[in-house]
Amino acid sequence: MKVTVDEDKCCGAGQCVLLAPEVFDQREEDGIVLLLDAEPGPDQHALVREAAAVCPAAAIEVAEDA
């Protein structure tokens, strides 16, 4: 799994951080998403998929391994 985020789309809702805090964080100054792990382990995959699904700005993209 490869994760990318579009900081320009991010609205700072923070749902990704609540769901997958080992993969996502937020900048202190404006709440914009920070990607901590672009290639999370299998134990994080379900949480990352859920975070991408609930992101109100659709700022998270998940590419599954082929």
C-alpha positions, 0 to 999 in steps of 0.5 A: 500500500502506498499513501499520498495526501493532497495538502491543498485539499485538506480541510483539517477535519482530523478524522484521519488522525483519529483513525490512524494516528501512526500514519497521519498527524496534523500541523500545529499551526493550521491542522493540515494533514501530515503523512507520517508513513507513506507505506504503512504495514499491513496492520494499518491498511484497514484503518488507512482505507477507512481514513481515506473513505471518511476524509471530507475533502478527499485529500487521501489517496491509497494505491493498493499493491499490485 
